[in-house]
């Protein structure tokens, strides 16, 4: 709602002044090394949608298996909801959950509300506003255009491994996806243990990975991964991978070198140890910080490889600050222009927002919120 008010304000100003205000409001905010995450729940009733899908007011709507999340420039949050849902949902600025694509489990292109998905996972938005979905159990990548049409972007539907023209290419359990400024789609092809690329001209190629589980750095021709589940790409073309089976974050440079991101901790206490357990989702900021979902936490990694627990102190459900908050199997993660994170808290069947707050001692009595009665 605040964005709508600001937009009206800008339009009512003289042109020169409006331009200055617009630029100021859209200036990218530097990521803080000191802030910790304040977790709130923005959508979800807290129980799985076993029968059908319950849209409506955000806190009473239900999700079946929320996994992928993305956020557009207007602040609308999109969710790939698998399980019994197999739909793509969105959380509007006025606090409603709506289904924008998907009907029943299966495979069908066409009109968004008649289209079918099977375990949609990763989700991303390209510069044209198209929504790209990793349709995991269909072994395809799908596209939802602005006019509400669902098409297949890549994948024949047969589980396997094959590069080449998008319609003939084969994937095996594509999970994480990311889109760069040129419109190329990067895919964490989990069960092929590879990172793939779908170029804007419709060709699928392998970026890195040998096709079997393993762990090795070096040139992309010899590097190996183990069930990669998340992928993100920065403005320099570096690809970062949540290498789930190896409990590691990996980096692929444009020059074709794979390395493991070094994790060193400023805090040595058990609750704040950033040693990765099961990284799944990953996102990179405009100034090259990484945020990673991991078991029951979100980890922040600085550009120089320093890591720290940002939010979450163990499994469960609690809204709160830093390690006072509780998450349960967070998966997809996205970031908006103001540095707020959006996380699919999968086993809580919720969507959580994590806002940066100054790092300082907090009073647990005043910051924690009890779980509401659902």
TORKOL-4160 file (C-alpha; in steps of 0.2 Angstrom, whole numbers, padded with zeros to 4 digits, m for minus):
374
<pt num="1" X="0000" Y="0000" Z="0000"/>
<pt num="2" X="0014" Y="0012" Z="0004"/>
<pt num="3" X="0021" Y="0010" Z="m0014"/>
<pt num="4" X="0004" Y="0015" Z="m0021"/>
<pt num="5" X="0003" Y="0030" Z="m0011"/>
<pt num="6" X="0021" Y="0035" Z="m0016"/>
<pt num="7" X="0017" Y="0032" Z="m0034"/>
<pt num="8" X="0002" Y="0044" Z="m0033"/>
<pt num="9" X="0013" Y="0057" Z="m0024"/>
<pt num="10" X="0026" Y="0056" Z="m0037"/>
<pt num="11" X="0013" Y="0058" Z="m0051"/>
<pt num="12" X="0006" Y="0074" Z="m0043"/>
<pt num="13" X="0023" Y="0083" Z="m0042"/>
<pt num="14" X="0031" Y="0094" Z="m0056"/>
<pt num="15" X="0041" Y="0084" Z="m0068"/>
<pt num="16" X="0059" Y="0088" Z="m0062"/>
<pt num="17" X="0054" Y="0086" Z="m0044"/>
<pt num="18" X="0045" Y="0070" Z="m0048"/>
<pt num="19" X="0061" Y="0063" Z="m0056"/>
<pt num="20" X="0072" Y="0067" Z="m0041"/>
<pt num="21" X="0060" Y="0059" Z="m0029"/>
<pt num="22" X="0058" Y="0044" Z="m0040"/>
<pt num="23" X="0077" Y="0041" Z="m0041"/>
<pt num="24" X="0078" Y="0044" Z="m0022"/>
<pt num="25" X="0065" Y="0031" Z="m0018"/>
<pt num="26" X="0072" Y="0018" Z="m0030"/>
<pt num="27" X="0090" Y="0020" Z="m0024"/>
<pt num="28" X="0096" Y="0003" Z="m0019"/>
<pt num="29" X="0099" Y="0002" Z="m0001"/>
<pt num="30" X="0116" Y="m0005" Z="0005"/>
<pt num="31" X="0116" Y="m0022" Z="0013"/>
<pt num="32" X="0121" Y="m0021" Z="0032"/>
<pt num="33" X="0134" Y="m0032" Z="0039"/>
<pt num="34" X="0127" Y="m0029" Z="0056"/>
<pt num="35" X="0109" Y="m0030" Z="0055"/>
<pt num="36" X="0099" Y="m0046" Z="0060"/>
<pt num="37" X="0083" Y="m0052" Z="0053"/>
<pt num="38" X="0066" Y="m0048" Z="0060"/>
<pt num="39" X="0054" Y="m0062" Z="0055"/>
<pt num="40" X="0035" Y="m0059" Z="0053"/>
<pt num="41" X="0022" Y="m0070" Z="0045"/>
<pt num="42" X="0013" Y="m0062" Z="0030"/>
<pt num="43" X="0003" Y="m0076" Z="0023"/>
<pt num="44" X="m0004" Y="m0093" Z="0027"/>
<pt num="45" X="m0015" Y="m0101" Z="0040"/>
<pt num="46" X="m0002" Y="m0113" Z="0047"/>
<pt num="47" X="m0010" Y="m0129" Z="0041"/>
<pt num="48" X="m0009" Y="m0138" Z="0024"/>
<pt num="49" X="m0022" Y="m0136" Z="0011"/>
<pt num="50" X="m0027" Y="m0154" Z="0009"/>
<pt num="51" X="m0043" Y="m0152" Z="m0001"/>
<pt num="52" X="m0043" Y="m0138" Z="m0014"/>
<pt num="53" X="m0035" Y="m0121" Z="m0012"/>
<pt num="54" X="m0040" Y="m0108" Z="0000"/>
<pt num="55" X="m0038" Y="m0091" Z="m0007"/>
<pt num="56" X="m0043" Y="m0075" Z="0002"/>
<pt num="57" X="m0036" Y="m0064" Z="0016"/>
<pt num="58" X="m0018" Y="m0068" Z="0018"/>
<pt num="59" X="m0018" Y="m0075" Z="0036"/>
<pt num="60" X="m0032" Y="m0086" Z="0033"/>
<pt num="61" X="m0027" Y="m0093" Z="0016"/>
<pt num="62" X="m0019" Y="m0110" Z="0016"/>
<pt num="63" X="m0004" Y="m0117" Z="0006"/>
<pt num="64" X="m0001" Y="m0135" Z="0003"/>
<pt num="65" X="0018" Y="m0136" Z="0000"/>
<pt num="66" X="0025" Y="m0118" Z="m0003"/>
<pt num="67" X="0042" Y="m0119" Z="m0010"/>
<pt num="68" X="0048" Y="m0106" Z="m0023"/>
<pt num="69" X="0045" Y="m0087" Z="m0020"/>
<pt num="70" X="0048" Y="m0072" Z="m0030"/>
<pt num="71" X="0044" Y="m0053" Z="m0028"/>
<pt num="72" X="0041" Y="m0041" Z="m0042"/>
<pt num="73" X="0045" Y="m0022" Z="m0042"/>
<pt num="74" X="0028" Y="m0018" Z="m0035"/>
<pt num="75" X="0031" Y="m0029" Z="m0020"/>
<pt num="76" X="0019" Y="m0043" Z="m0025"/>
<pt num="77" X="0025" Y="m0059" Z="m0019"/>
<pt num="78" X="0023" Y="m0075" Z="m0030"/>
<pt num="79" X="0023" Y="m0093" Z="m0023"/>
<pt num="80" X="0025" Y="m0109" Z="m0031"/>
<pt num="81" X="0014" Y="m0121" Z="m0021"/>
<pt num="82" X="0016" Y="m0139" Z="m0024"/>
<pt num="83" X="0009" Y="m0154" Z="m0014"/>
<pt num="84" X="m0010" Y="m0155" Z="m0017"/>
<pt num="85" X="m0011" Y="m0138" Z="m0024"/>
<pt num="86" X="0000" Y="m0138" Z="m0039"/>
<pt num="87" X="m0003" Y="m0119" Z="m0042"/>
<pt num="88" X="0006" Y="m0103" Z="m0043"/>
<pt num="89" X="m0001" Y="m0091" Z="m0030"/>
<pt num="90" X="0002" Y="m0072" Z="m0027"/>
<pt num="91" X="0001" Y="m0061" Z="m0011"/>
<pt num="92" X="m0006" Y="m0044" Z="m0016"/>
<pt num="93" X="m0001" Y="m0027" Z="m0008"/>
<pt num="94" X="m0018" Y="m0026" Z="0000"/>
<pt num="95" X="m0015" Y="m0043" Z="0009"/>
<pt num="96" X="m0024" Y="m0056" Z="m0001"/>
<pt num="97" X="m0019" Y="m0073" Z="m0008"/>
<pt num="98" X="m0024" Y="m0077" Z="m0026"/>
<pt num="99" X="m0021" Y="m0091" Z="m0038"/>
<pt num="100" X="m0014" Y="m0085" Z="m0054"/>
<pt num="101" X="m0011" Y="m0102" Z="m0063"/>
<pt num="102" X="m0014" Y="m0120" Z="m0061"/>
<pt num="103" X="m0029" Y="m0132" Z="m0058"/>
<pt num="104" X="m0026" Y="m0150" Z="m0055"/>
<pt num="105" X="m0010" Y="m0161" Z="m0055"/>
<pt num="106" X="m0004" Y="m0165" Z="m0072"/>
<pt num="107" X="0003" Y="m0156" Z="m0088"/>
<pt num="108" X="m0006" Y="m0144" Z="m0099"/>
<pt num="109" X="m0002" Y="m0127" Z="m0107"/>
<pt num="110" X="m0014" Y="m0114" Z="m0112"/>
<pt num="111" X="m0025" Y="m0103" Z="m0101"/>
<pt num="112" X="m0018" Y="m0100" Z="m0084"/>
<pt num="113" X="m0032" Y="m0107" Z="m0074"/>
<pt num="114" X="m0034" Y="m0122" Z="m0084"/>
<pt num="115" X="m0015" Y="m0126" Z="m0085"/>
<pt num="116" X="m0008" Y="m0140" Z="m0075"/>
<pt num="117" X="0008" Y="m0141" Z="m0065"/>
<pt num="118" X="0016" Y="m0156" Z="m0056"/>
<pt num="119" X="0026" Y="m0151" Z="m0040"/>
<pt num="120" X="0031" Y="m0133" Z="m0046"/>
<pt num="121" X="0046" Y="m0128" Z="m0036"/>
<pt num="122" X="0058" Y="m0114" Z="m0041"/>
<pt num="123" X="0050" Y="m0097" Z="m0047"/>
<pt num="124" X="0058" Y="m0082" Z="m0055"/>
<pt num="125" X="0052" Y="m0066" Z="m0064"/>
<pt num="126" X="0061" Y="m0060" Z="m0080"/>
<pt num="127" X="0063" Y="m0041" Z="m0085"/>
<pt num="128" X="0047" Y="m0042" Z="m0096"/>
<pt num="129" X="0037" Y="m0048" Z="m0081"/>
<pt num="130" X="0035" Y="m0066" Z="m0086"/>
<pt num="131" X="0035" Y="m0079" Z="m0072"/>
<pt num="132" X="0046" Y="m0093" Z="m0075"/>
<pt num="133" X="0043" Y="m0109" Z="m0065"/>
<pt num="134" X="0053" Y="m0125" Z="m0062"/>
<pt num="135" X="0039" Y="m0138" Z="m0065"/>
<pt num="136" X="0049" Y="m0152" Z="m0056"/>
<pt num="137" X="0039" Y="m0168" Z="m0058"/>
<pt num="138" X="0035" Y="m0163" Z="m0076"/>
<pt num="139" X="0054" Y="m0161" Z="m0079"/>
<pt num="140" X="0050" Y="m0145" Z="m0088"/>
<pt num="141" X="0052" Y="m0126" Z="m0086"/>
<pt num="142" X="0036" Y="m0116" Z="m0089"/>
<pt num="143" X="0032" Y="m0098" Z="m0092"/>
<pt num="144" X="0017" Y="m0088" Z="m0087"/>
<pt num="145" X="0015" Y="m0073" Z="m0098"/>
<pt num="146" X="0007" Y="m0056" Z="m0093"/>
<pt num="147" X="m0009" Y="m0061" Z="m0103"/>
<pt num="148" X="m0011" Y="m0077" Z="m0092"/>
<pt num="149" X="m0005" Y="m0089" Z="m0105"/>
<pt num="150" X="0006" Y="m0104" Z="m0099"/>
<pt num="151" X="0018" Y="m0111" Z="m0111"/>
<pt num="152" X="0033" Y="m0123" Z="m0110"/>
<pt num="153" X="0049" Y="m0114" Z="m0110"/>
<pt num="154" X="0061" Y="m0130" Z="m0110"/>
<pt num="155" X="0060" Y="m0148" Z="m0108"/>
<pt num="156" X="0052" Y="m0163" Z="m0117"/>
<pt num="157" X="0044" Y="m0170" Z="m0101"/>
<pt num="158" X="0055" Y="m0185" Z="m0101"/>
<pt num="159" X="0066" Y="m0187" Z="m0086"/>
<pt num="160" X="0084" Y="m0188" Z="m0092"/>
<pt num="161" X="0099" Y="m0178" Z="m0098"/>
<pt num="162" X="0100" Y="m0169" Z="m0115"/>
<pt num="163" X="0106" Y="m0152" Z="m0121"/>
<pt num="164" X="0100" Y="m0144" Z="m0137"/>
<pt num="165" X="0084" Y="m0135" Z="m0143"/>
<pt num="166" X="0073" Y="m0131" Z="m0128"/>
<pt num="167" X="0059" Y="m0142" Z="m0134"/>
<pt num="168" X="0070" Y="m0158" Z="m0136"/>
<pt num="169" X="0080" Y="m0155" Z="m0120"/>
<pt num="170" X="0079" Y="m0166" Z="m0105"/>
<pt num="171" X="0079" Y="m0162" Z="m0086"/>
<pt num="172" X="0078" Y="m0173" Z="m0071"/>
<pt num="173" X="0070" Y="m0164" Z="m0056"/>
<pt num="174" X="0074" Y="m0146" Z="m0060"/>
<pt num="175" X="0071" Y="m0137" Z="m0044"/>
<pt num="176" X="0080" Y="m0120" Z="m0042"/>
<pt num="177" X="0080" Y="m0107" Z="m0056"/>
<pt num="178" X="0086" Y="m0089" Z="m0059"/>
<pt num="179" X="0085" Y="m0076" Z="m0073"/>
<pt num="180" X="0099" Y="m0064" Z="m0078"/>
<pt num="181" X="0097" Y="m0047" Z="m0086"/>
<pt num="182" X="0099" Y="m0055" Z="m0104"/>
<pt num="183" X="0084" Y="m0066" Z="m0101"/>
<pt num="184" X="0094" Y="m0082" Z="m0099"/>
<pt num="185" X="0087" Y="m0095" Z="m0086"/>
<pt num="186" X="0099" Y="m0104" Z="m0075"/>
<pt num="187" X="0093" Y="m0121" Z="m0068"/>
<pt num="188" X="0098" Y="m0132" Z="m0053"/>
<pt num="189" X="0094" Y="m0148" Z="m0062"/>
<pt num="190" X="0094" Y="m0158" Z="m0045"/>
<pt num="191" X="0094" Y="m0176" Z="m0050"/>
<pt num="192" X="0106" Y="m0174" Z="m0065"/>
<pt num="193" X="0118" Y="m0165" Z="m0052"/>
<pt num="194" X="0121" Y="m0151" Z="m0065"/>
<pt num="195" X="0118" Y="m0133" Z="m0067"/>
<pt num="196" X="0110" Y="m0129" Z="m0084"/>
<pt num="197" X="0106" Y="m0114" Z="m0094"/>
<pt num="198" X="0092" Y="m0110" Z="m0106"/>
<pt num="199" X="0097" Y="m0095" Z="m0117"/>
<pt num="200" X="0086" Y="m0082" Z="m0124"/>
<pt num="201" X="0087" Y="m0090" Z="m0141"/>
<pt num="202" X="0080" Y="m0107" Z="m0134"/>
<pt num="203" X="0095" Y="m0117" Z="m0132"/>
<pt num="204" X="0099" Y="m0128" Z="m0117"/>
<pt num="205" X="0117" Y="m0130" Z="m0112"/>
<pt num="206" X="0126" Y="m0137" Z="m0097"/>
<pt num="207" X="0136" Y="m0125" Z="m0087"/>
<pt num="208" X="0144" Y="m0137" Z="m0074"/>
<pt num="209" X="0142" Y="m0154" Z="m0066"/>
<pt num="210" X="0147" Y="m0171" Z="m0071"/>
<pt num="211" X="0130" Y="m0180" Z="m0070"/>
<pt num="212" X="0133" Y="m0190" Z="m0054"/>
<pt num="213" X="0134" Y="m0185" Z="m0036"/>
<pt num="214" X="0151" Y="m0179" Z="m0030"/>
<pt num="215" X="0161" Y="m0164" Z="m0023"/>
<pt num="216" X="0175" Y="m0156" Z="m0033"/>
<pt num="217" X="0180" Y="m0138" Z="m0037"/>
<pt num="218" X="0190" Y="m0133" Z="m0052"/>
<pt num="219" X="0186" Y="m0131" Z="m0070"/>
<pt num="220" X="0167" Y="m0133" Z="m0075"/>
<pt num="221" X="0173" Y="m0149" Z="m0085"/>
<pt num="222" X="0178" Y="m0158" Z="m0069"/>
<pt num="223" X="0168" Y="m0150" Z="m0055"/>
<pt num="224" X="0154" Y="m0160" Z="m0047"/>
<pt num="225" X="0138" Y="m0156" Z="m0036"/>
<pt num="226" X="0127" Y="m0166" Z="m0026"/>
<pt num="227" X="0108" Y="m0163" Z="m0028"/>
<pt num="228" X="0109" Y="m0144" Z="m0031"/>
<pt num="229" X="0093" Y="m0136" Z="m0026"/>
<pt num="230" X="0095" Y="m0117" Z="m0027"/>
<pt num="231" X="0103" Y="m0105" Z="m0039"/>
<pt num="232" X="0105" Y="m0087" Z="m0041"/>
<pt num="233" X="0116" Y="m0075" Z="m0053"/>
<pt num="234" X="0124" Y="m0058" Z="m0049"/>
<pt num="235" X="0126" Y="m0043" Z="m0060"/>
<pt num="236" X="0144" Y="m0049" Z="m0065"/>
<pt num="237" X="0137" Y="m0066" Z="m0071"/>
<pt num="238" X="0143" Y="m0076" Z="m0057"/>
<pt num="239" X="0132" Y="m0091" Z="m0052"/>
<pt num="240" X="0129" Y="m0096" Z="m0034"/>
<pt num="241" X="0122" Y="m0113" Z="m0030"/>
<pt num="242" X="0115" Y="m0120" Z="m0015"/>
<pt num="243" X="0123" Y="m0137" Z="m0016"/>
<pt num="244" X="0111" Y="m0147" Z="m0005"/>
<pt num="245" X="0119" Y="m0164" Z="m0004"/>
<pt num="246" X="0136" Y="m0157" Z="m0001"/>
<pt num="247" X="0130" Y="m0144" Z="0013"/>
<pt num="248" X="0139" Y="m0131" Z="0003"/>
<pt num="249" X="0137" Y="m0115" Z="m0007"/>
<pt num="250" X="0147" Y="m0115" Z="m0023"/>
<pt num="251" X="0152" Y="m0102" Z="m0035"/>
<pt num="252" X="0153" Y="m0103" Z="m0054"/>
<pt num="253" X="0163" Y="m0089" Z="m0062"/>
<pt num="254" X="0160" Y="m0083" Z="m0080"/>
<pt num="255" X="0177" Y="m0090" Z="m0084"/>
<pt num="256" X="0171" Y="m0107" Z="m0080"/>
<pt num="257" X="0179" Y="m0110" Z="m0063"/>
<pt num="258" X="0169" Y="m0118" Z="m0048"/>
<pt num="259" X="0174" Y="m0114" Z="m0030"/>
<pt num="260" X="0166" Y="m0117" Z="m0013"/>
<pt num="261" X="0162" Y="m0101" Z="m0004"/>
<pt num="262" X="0172" Y="m0100" Z="0012"/>
<pt num="263" X="0162" Y="m0099" Z="0028"/>
<pt num="264" X="0170" Y="m0091" Z="0043"/>
<pt num="265" X="0160" Y="m0085" Z="0058"/>
<pt num="266" X="0162" Y="m0069" Z="0069"/>
<pt num="267" X="0151" Y="m0078" Z="0082"/>
<pt num="268" X="0157" Y="m0094" Z="0089"/>
<pt num="269" X="0142" Y="m0098" Z="0100"/>
<pt num="270" X="0132" Y="m0113" Z="0095"/>
<pt num="271" X="0116" Y="m0104" Z="0091"/>
<pt num="272" X="0125" Y="m0092" Z="0079"/>
<pt num="273" X="0137" Y="m0105" Z="0070"/>
<pt num="274" X="0134" Y="m0103" Z="0052"/>
<pt num="275" X="0140" Y="m0121" Z="0047"/>
<pt num="276" X="0128" Y="m0126" Z="0034"/>
<pt num="277" X="0117" Y="m0141" Z="0036"/>
<pt num="278" X="0105" Y="m0142" Z="0022"/>
<pt num="279" X="0105" Y="m0126" Z="0010"/>
<pt num="280" X="0091" Y="m0126" Z="m0001"/>
<pt num="281" X="0086" Y="m0108" Z="m0007"/>
<pt num="282" X="0099" Y="m0094" Z="m0011"/>
<pt num="283" X="0098" Y="m0076" Z="m0017"/>
<pt num="284" X="0111" Y="m0063" Z="m0021"/>
<pt num="285" X="0109" Y="m0044" Z="m0017"/>
<pt num="286" X="0114" Y="m0030" Z="m0028"/>
<pt num="287" X="0129" Y="m0028" Z="m0018"/>
<pt num="288" X="0135" Y="m0046" Z="m0018"/>
<pt num="289" X="0129" Y="m0052" Z="m0001"/>
<pt num="290" X="0121" Y="m0070" Z="m0001"/>
<pt num="291" X="0106" Y="m0076" Z="0009"/>
<pt num="292" X="0104" Y="m0094" Z="0011"/>
<pt num="293" X="0090" Y="m0104" Z="0018"/>
<pt num="294" X="0097" Y="m0119" Z="0029"/>
<pt num="295" X="0087" Y="m0131" Z="0039"/>
<pt num="296" X="0078" Y="m0119" Z="0051"/>
<pt num="297" X="0088" Y="m0103" Z="0048"/>
<pt num="298" X="0093" Y="m0090" Z="0035"/>
<pt num="299" X="0112" Y="m0087" Z="0034"/>
<pt num="300" X="0120" Y="m0071" Z="0027"/>
<pt num="301" X="0136" Y="m0072" Z="0018"/>
<pt num="302" X="0146" Y="m0056" Z="0015"/>
<pt num="303" X="0155" Y="m0053" Z="m0002"/>
<pt num="304" X="0172" Y="m0058" Z="0007"/>
<pt num="305" X="0165" Y="m0075" Z="0013"/>
<pt num="306" X="0160" Y="m0070" Z="0031"/>
<pt num="307" X="0145" Y="m0079" Z="0036"/>
<pt num="308" X="0133" Y="m0077" Z="0051"/>
<pt num="309" X="0115" Y="m0083" Z="0056"/>
<pt num="310" X="0103" Y="m0069" Z="0051"/>
<pt num="311" X="0087" Y="m0076" Z="0057"/>
<pt num="312" X="0080" Y="m0092" Z="0065"/>
<pt num="313" X="0087" Y="m0101" Z="0080"/>
<pt num="314" X="0079" Y="m0119" Z="0078"/>
<pt num="315" X="0064" Y="m0128" Z="0071"/>
<pt num="316" X="0047" Y="m0122" Z="0075"/>
<pt num="317" X="0036" Y="m0107" Z="0073"/>
<pt num="318" X="0039" Y="m0090" Z="0082"/>
<pt num="319" X="0039" Y="m0073" Z="0074"/>
<pt num="320" X="0054" Y="m0063" Z="0082"/>
<pt num="321" X="0071" Y="m0056" Z="0079"/>
<pt num="322" X="0087" Y="m0065" Z="0075"/>
<pt num="323" X="0089" Y="m0082" Z="0083"/>
<pt num="324" X="0073" Y="m0079" Z="0093"/>
<pt num="325" X="0063" Y="m0083" Z="0078"/>
<pt num="326" X="0058" Y="m0101" Z="0073"/>
<pt num="327" X="0057" Y="m0108" Z="0055"/>
<pt num="328" X="0053" Y="m0125" Z="0049"/>
<pt num="329" X="0062" Y="m0131" Z="0033"/>
<pt num="330" X="0063" Y="m0114" Z="0024"/>
<pt num="331" X="0065" Y="m0116" Z="0006"/>
<pt num="332" X="0063" Y="m0103" Z="m0008"/>
<pt num="333" X="0070" Y="m0085" Z="m0004"/>
<pt num="334" X="0068" Y="m0069" Z="m0013"/>
<pt num="335" X="0073" Y="m0051" Z="m0009"/>
<pt num="336" X="0065" Y="m0034" Z="m0013"/>
<pt num="337" X="0072" Y="m0017" Z="m0017"/>
<pt num="338" X="0072" Y="m0012" Z="0001"/>
<pt num="339" X="0082" Y="m0027" Z="0007"/>
<pt num="340" X="0067" Y="m0037" Z="0014"/>
<pt num="341" X="0068" Y="m0056" Z="0012"/>
<pt num="342" X="0053" Y="m0067" Z="0008"/>
<pt num="343" X="0054" Y="m0085" Z="0013"/>
<pt num="344" X="0043" Y="m0100" Z="0010"/>
<pt num="345" X="0043" Y="m0108" Z="0027"/>
<pt num="346" X="0038" Y="m0125" Z="0020"/>
<pt num="347" X="0034" Y="m0136" Z="0035"/>
<pt num="348" X="0025" Y="m0122" Z="0043"/>
<pt num="349" X="0014" Y="m0119" Z="0027"/>
<pt num="350" X="0018" Y="m0100" Z="0029"/>
<pt num="351" X="0026" Y="m0086" Z="0019"/>
<pt num="352" X="0037" Y="m0076" Z="0031"/>
<pt num="353" X="0045" Y="m0059" Z="0028"/>
<pt num="354" X="0062" Y="m0055" Z="0036"/>
<pt num="355" X="0066" Y="m0036" Z="0038"/>
<pt num="356" X="0084" Y="m0030" Z="0042"/>
<pt num="357" X="0085" Y="m0023" Z="0060"/>
<pt num="358" X="0099" Y="m0015" Z="0069"/>
<pt num="359" X="0109" Y="m0028" Z="0079"/>
<pt num="360" X="0107" Y="m0025" Z="0097"/>
<pt num="361" X="0101" Y="m0034" Z="0113"/>
<pt num="362" X="0082" Y="m0037" Z="0113"/>
<pt num="363" X="0069" Y="m0041" Z="0126"/>
<pt num="364" X="0061" Y="m0057" Z="0122"/>
<pt num="365" X="0045" Y="m0053" Z="0131"/>
<pt num="366" X="0042" Y="m0038" Z="0119"/>
<pt num="367" X="0048" Y="m0045" Z="0103"/>
<pt num="368" X="0041" Y="m0063" Z="0102"/>
<pt num="369" X="0024" Y="m0066" Z="0097"/>
<pt num="370" X="0014" Y="m0082" Z="0101"/>
<pt num="371" X="0008" Y="m0093" Z="0087"/>
<pt num="372" X="m0010" Y="m0088" Z="0084"/>
<pt num="373" X="m0024" Y="m0101" Z="0086"/>
<pt num="374" X="m0028" Y="m0108" Z="0069"/>
